[in-house]
């Protein structure tokens, strides 16, 4: 396959891109920033939130590759609380999706769109089958941007015959997620702080989320991509997660066990805009993709701690930390 990945310098984009390359596929990335983890992915540096209309040539007269088979659209501002504080970034998410859909329409390419568990809202904490998301209960500008992105994808399918898969991700973590000076993610942040003996703040003692280890996420997306390109499946919205819930408190305890340190936790209420309970129904992923996640949170945390500590030992530990 010949695949274009937007957001190729992010965690999932980097992991999916290198996985596809290792399995003999061609990958071309589009991102507005340099990849801090790998230089293996050929990348066009382009801000997709700009109002582009011509996708033949990118910034710097760099041409997009010919004969692509599919586009995987990961590019987005992805922090829920950050978009509560800066809601204009939600509008940028929508613009990015529109621009990518126009590229797909112009070149007749199928798309994989990365959505989020956030579209369900807290009201659906025990109903997470894909057809039950009620967009009247949007919790945040971030979730609104993902709902809008899904709606655009569905409309392009209706109007232009676009073939798609929408994946609703849930708390993906693991390898290539520890650039916390750029974007603070809770698991690598906790690893860093607990290792140093610093106090951590848990927002929501009763919060239960469905944490997805990166290798399971990549397995699901790559299978969906292959079957979409082959024409075996199309036009489905699919939850991609582990399928079991766990609390932030347990997650922090698991990190402490791996580091041999008892976490010093400060408990605060969940913040505005955050979903506080989500456990995915992954039956559709099993049926369509033979998806069977392999990594429990306990297992995934062990791998994440080992990878992050090894990376920081070799490249240096974070010296500044943005607000979580």
C-alpha positions as a printed NumPy array, in Angstrom:
array([[  0.   ,   0.   ,   0.   ],
       [  0.939,   3.645,  -0.497],
       [ -0.428,   5.626,   2.456],
       [ -0.448,   9.307,   3.397],
       [ -0.625,   9.957,   7.144],
       [ -1.489,  13.402,   8.493],
       [ -0.19 ,  14.054,  11.968],
       [  2.665,  11.698,  11.135],
       [  4.906,  13.225,  13.82 ],
       [  2.437,  12.399,  16.594],
       [  2.307,   9.273,  18.695],
       [ -0.136,   7.161,  16.689],
       [  1.104,   8.504,  13.354],
       [  4.723,   7.692,  14.175],
       [  3.885,   4.19 ,  15.381],
       [  1.548,   3.394,  12.49 ],
       [  3.957,   4.846,   9.936],
       [  6.973,   2.865,  11.115],
       [  4.85 ,  -0.297,  11.469],
       [  3.609,  -0.002,   7.875],
       [  7.143,   0.644,   6.619],
       [  8.467,  -2.399,   8.45 ],
       [  5.816,  -4.449,   6.675],
       [  6.802,  -3.258,   3.201],
       [  4.415,  -0.346,   2.628],
       [  5.194,   3.198,   1.453],
       [  4.365,   5.978,   3.922],
       [  4.328,   9.728,   3.326],
       [  3.728,  12.049,   6.264],
       [  2.207,  15.503,   6.582],
       [  2.751,  17.457,   9.781],
       [  3.538,  20.992,  10.866],
       [  6.398,  19.929,  13.146],
       [  9.464,  17.741,  13.049],
       [  9.171,  14.169,  14.281],
       [ 11.102,  13.939,  17.549],
       [ 11.22 ,  10.132,  17.645],
       [ 12.031,   8.873,  14.151],
       [ 13.406,  10.216,  10.883],
       [ 12.222,   7.235,   8.844],
       [  8.987,   8.851,   7.611],
       [  9.32 ,  11.208,   4.624],
       [  7.355,  14.254,   5.735],
       [  5.921,  17.386,   4.167],
       [  5.819,  20.157,   6.774],
       [  2.486,  21.841,   6.241],
       [ -0.09 ,  23.372,   8.596],
       [ -3.355,  21.778,   7.519],
       [ -5.419,  24.268,   9.525],
       [ -4.679,  26.913,   6.874],
       [ -7.354,  27.521,   4.2  ],
       [ -5.77 ,  25.449,   1.403],
       [ -7.617,  24.919,  -1.845],
       [ -4.95 ,  23.342,  -4.077],
       [ -3.408,  20.084,  -2.925],
       [ -1.229,  19.405,  -5.943],
       [  1.719,  21.216,  -4.379],
       [  2.443,  21.848,  -0.725],
       [  4.454,  24.49 ,   1.074],
       [  7.924,  24.872,  -0.421],
       [  6.721,  23.426,  -3.747],
       [  6.952,  19.899,  -2.354],
       [  4.659,  17.624,  -4.33 ],
       [  2.437,  15.008,  -2.771],
       [  3.264,  11.48 ,  -3.929],
       [  1.299,   9.967,  -6.787],
       [ -0.686,   6.753,  -6.81 ],
       [ -1.717,   6.796,  -3.175],
       [ -4.062,   4.099,  -1.908],
       [ -5.467,   5.823,   1.178],
       [ -5.204,   8.724,   3.614],
       [ -5.064,   8.283,   7.391],
       [ -6.06 ,  11.551,   9.076],
       [ -4.601,  11.866,  12.58 ],
       [ -3.68 ,  15.584,  12.568],
       [ -5.542,  17.431,  15.335],
       [ -5.2  ,  19.398,  18.54 ],
       [ -5.852,  16.55 ,  20.945],
       [ -5.968,  17.815,  24.546],
       [ -9.524,  18.183,  25.861],
       [ -8.752,  20.722,  28.59 ],
       [ -6.429,  22.69 ,  26.283],
       [ -9.301,  23.223,  23.857],
       [-11.575,  24.312,  26.703],
       [ -9.038,  27.056,  27.413],
       [ -8.349,  27.755,  23.707],
       [-11.54 ,  26.846,  21.805],
       [-10.259,  28.308,  18.518],
       [ -8.177,  25.133,  18.237],
       [-11.396,  23.165,  17.888],
       [-12.216,  25.217,  14.795],
       [ -8.719,  24.452,  13.471],
       [ -9.454,  20.734,  13.913],
       [-12.554,  21.115,  11.748],
       [-10.621,  23.047,   9.098],
       [ -7.92 ,  20.356,   8.996],
       [-10.538,  17.67 ,   8.424],
       [-12.235,  19.683,   5.679],
       [ -8.918,  20.225,   3.887],
       [ -8.014,  16.539,   4.068],
       [-11.457,  15.508,   2.83 ],
       [-11.081,  17.867,  -0.126],
       [ -7.745,  16.21 ,  -0.923],
       [ -9.429,  12.797,  -0.777],
       [-12.318,  13.989,  -2.957],
       [ -9.964,  15.459,  -5.553],
       [ -7.869,  12.278,  -5.758],
       [-10.654,   9.737,  -5.12 ],
       [ -8.987,   8.286,  -2.041],
       [-10.533,   6.454,   0.932],
       [ -9.906,   7.926,   4.364],
       [ -9.434,   6.734,   7.912],
       [-10.555,   9.43 ,  10.346],
       [ -9.425,   9.467,  13.977],
       [-12.329,  10.308,  16.23 ],
       [-12.597,   9.951,  19.989],
       [-14.517,   8.388,  22.852],
       [-15.306,  11.993,  23.805],
       [-18.167,  12.01 ,  21.273],
       [-20.242,   9.853,  23.627],
       [-20.245,  12.402,  26.452],
       [-20.715,  11.573,  30.108],
       [-24.424,  10.956,  29.592],
       [-23.566,   7.736,  27.765],
       [-21.207,   6.346,  30.348],
       [-22.764,   2.887,  30.132],
       [-23.876,   2.928,  26.473],
       [-20.893,   2.929,  24.133],
       [-22.088,   0.964,  21.13 ],
       [-21.175,   3.   ,  18.051],
       [-24.682,   3.949,  16.912],
       [-25.662,   5.421,  20.293],
       [-23.534,   8.572,  20.392],
       [-25.961,  11.461,  20.945],
       [-24.323,  14.661,  19.802],
       [-26.753,  16.776,  21.827],
       [-24.63 ,  15.962,  24.888],
       [-21.297,  17.299,  23.642],
       [-19.031,  17.938,  26.628],
       [-16.286,  20.159,  25.185],
       [-15.01 ,  22.061,  22.128],
       [-12.676,  19.121,  21.468],
       [-15.523,  16.618,  21.344],
       [-17.498,  19.056,  19.172],
       [-14.582,  19.171,  16.719],
       [-14.546,  15.376,  16.494],
       [-18.324,  15.227,  16.1  ],
       [-18.044,  17.823,  13.331],
       [-15.262,  15.854,  11.69 ],
       [-17.366,  12.702,  11.712],
       [-20.302,  14.606,  10.232],
       [-18.108,  15.93 ,   7.407],
       [-16.825,  12.422,   6.67 ],
       [-20.374,  11.032,   6.55 ],
       [-21.545,  13.886,   4.313],
       [-18.683,  13.316,   1.851],
       [-19.647,   9.64 ,   1.73 ],
       [-23.233,  10.581,   0.894],
       [-22.461,  13.326,  -1.61 ],
       [-19.246,  12.167,  -3.27 ],
       [-19.038,   8.445,  -2.665],
       [-16.108,   8.778,  -0.253],
       [-15.103,   5.467,   1.309],
       [-14.147,   5.708,   4.966],
       [-13.534,   4.134,   8.332],
       [-13.964,   6.227,  11.483],
       [-12.079,   4.986,  14.538],
       [-13.091,   6.27 ,  17.961],
       [ -9.917,   6.026,  20.023],
       [ -9.699,   5.91 ,  23.8  ],
       [ -6.67 ,   7.058,  25.825],
       [ -3.946,   5.646,  23.597],
       [ -0.606,   5.438,  25.406],
       [  2.83 ,   3.878,  25.107],
       [  5.864,   4.288,  22.841],
       [  6.393,   7.769,  21.301],
       [  4.098,   9.592,  23.739],
       [  6.638,  11.161,  26.121],
       [  7.397,  14.526,  24.485],
       [  5.726,  16.201,  27.451],
       [  7.531,  19.509,  26.979],
       [  5.512,  19.909,  23.785],
       [  2.215,  18.302,  24.825],
       [  1.617,  17.016,  28.321],
       [  0.096,  13.534,  28.365],
       [ -0.962,  12.094,  31.673],
       [  0.834,   8.72 ,  31.658],
       [  4.352,   9.908,  30.698],
       [  3.839,  12.931,  32.976],
       [  3.038,  10.641,  35.901],
       [  6.016,   8.411,  35.046],
       [  8.353,  11.405,  35.108],
       [  6.93 ,  12.94 ,  38.28 ],
       [  6.658,   9.698,  40.258],
       [ 10.218,   8.712,  39.298],
       [ 11.427,  12.051,  40.675],
       [  9.389,  11.658,  43.856],
       [  7.17 ,  14.644,  43.054],
       [  3.508,  14.945,  43.915],
       [  1.038,  14.215,  41.116],
       [ -2.506,  15.548,  40.771],
       [ -5.29 ,  13.148,  39.805],
       [ -8.296,  14.966,  38.393],
       [-11.22 ,  12.728,  39.281],
       [-10.785,  10.028,  41.924],
       [-13.744,   8.078,  40.544],
       [-12.859,   8.661,  36.887],
       [-12.803,   5.374,  34.944],
       [-11.357,   5.276,  31.434],
       [-10.499,   2.653,  28.825],
       [ -6.722,   2.838,  28.259],
       [ -5.446,   1.486,  24.92 ],
       [ -1.828,   0.412,  24.497],
       [ -0.294,   1.716,  21.275],
       [  0.452,  -1.698,  19.749],
       [ -3.204,  -2.692,  20.063],
       [ -4.267,   0.594,  18.495],
       [ -1.873,   0.16 ,  15.562],
       [ -3.011,  -3.435,  15.058],
       [ -6.626,  -2.32 ,  14.748],
       [ -5.934,   0.641,  12.462],
       [ -3.61 ,  -1.295,  10.158],
       [ -6.123,  -4.107,   9.751],
       [ -8.858,  -1.606,   9.008],
       [ -6.629,   0.192,   6.514],
       [ -5.747,  -3.007,   4.654],
       [ -9.381,  -4.105,   4.441],
       [-10.561,  -0.638,   3.396],
       [ -7.998,  -0.464,   0.574],
       [ -8.869,  -4.008,  -0.524],
       [-12.559,  -3.114,  -0.683],
       [-13.483,  -5.705,   1.935],
       [-15.095,  -3.188,   4.321],
       [-16.053,   0.473,   4.109],
       [-18.196,   3.151,   5.714],
       [-18.071,   1.968,   9.313],
       [-17.556,   3.746,  12.641],
       [-15.628,   1.569,  15.077],
       [-14.581,   1.84 ,  18.73 ],
       [-10.91 ,   0.984,  19.196],
       [ -9.898,   0.434,  22.821],
       [ -9.   ,  -2.313,  25.277],
       [-12.594,  -2.935,  26.327],
       [-12.096,  -2.69 ,  30.102],
       [-12.091,   0.32 ,  32.387],
       [ -9.564,   1.423,  34.966],
       [ -9.158,   4.423,  37.226],
       [ -6.479,   7.089,  37.078],
       [ -5.608,   6.165,  40.652],
       [ -4.911,   2.539,  39.66 ],
       [ -2.919,   3.706,  36.667],
       [ -0.715,   5.843,  38.943],
       [ -0.281,   2.921,  41.345],
       [  0.819,   0.647,  38.496],
       [  3.442,   3.228,  37.489],
       [  4.667,   3.398,  41.069],
       [  4.975,  -0.384,  41.252],
       [  7.125,  -0.423,  38.1  ],
       [  9.356,   2.332,  39.466],
       [  9.46 ,   0.973,  43.01 ],
       [  8.016,   4.228,  44.361],
       [  4.764,   4.858,  46.199],
       [  3.026,   7.723,  44.343],
       [  2.276,  10.894,  46.285],
       [ -1.184,  11.693,  44.919],
       [ -3.268,  14.828,  45.298],
       [ -6.908,  14.279,  44.355],
       [ -8.871,  17.063,  42.641],
       [-12.328,  17.079,  41.008],
       [-12.553,  16.236,  37.306],
       [-12.206,  19.311,  35.133],
       [-14.77 ,  20.988,  32.914],
       [-15.307,  19.221,  29.596],
       [-13.847,  15.86 ,  30.612],
       [-15.643,  12.545,  30.274],
       [-15.415,  10.803,  33.647],
       [-16.554,   7.274,  32.765],
       [-15.942,   5.364,  29.556],
       [-15.526,   1.671,  28.8  ],
       [-15.721,   0.84 ,  25.104],
       [-17.924,  -1.742,  23.468],
       [-15.391,  -3.292,  21.057],
       [-17.656,  -5.976,  19.605],
       [-17.77 ,  -4.302,  16.186],
       [-13.969,  -4.145,  16.009],
       [-13.809,  -7.843,  16.807],
       [-16.39 ,  -8.676,  14.15 ],
       [-14.997,  -6.53 ,  11.337],
       [-11.26 ,  -6.571,  12.062],
       [-10.672,  -9.703,  14.148],
       [ -9.457,  -7.202,  16.72 ],
       [ -8.269,  -8.749,  19.974],
       [ -6.258,  -6.347,  22.169],
       [ -3.337,  -8.006,  23.922],
       [ -2.23 ,  -5.509,  26.552],
       [ -4.048,  -4.875,  29.809],
       [ -3.329,  -1.572,  31.535],
       [ -0.98 ,  -3.347,  33.938],
       [  0.969,  -4.893,  31.074],
       [  0.959,  -1.733,  29.009],
       [  2.164,   0.423,  31.898],
       [  5.115,  -1.923,  32.418],
       [  6.115,  -1.476,  28.754],
       [  5.487,   2.282,  28.86 ],
       [  7.581,   2.849,  31.971],
       [ 10.447,   0.786,  30.565],
       [ 10.371,   2.583,  27.21 ],
       [ 10.08 ,   6.112,  28.658],
       [ 12.816,   5.649,  31.249],
       [ 15.137,   4.177,  28.618],
       [ 14.376,   7.052,  26.22 ],
       [ 14.927,   9.74 ,  28.846],
       [ 18.112,   8.089,  30.09 ],
       [ 19.49 ,   8.339,  26.544],
       [ 18.028,  11.701,  25.467],
       [ 17.54 ,  13.627,  28.703],
       [ 14.637,  14.11 ,  31.065],
       [ 12.089,  16.922,  30.617],
       [ 13.263,  20.209,  32.082],
       [  9.974,  22.083,  31.877],
       [  6.402,  20.926,  32.185],
       [  3.357,  22.712,  30.707],
       [  0.044,  22.686,  32.558],
       [ -1.707,  19.326,  32.523]])
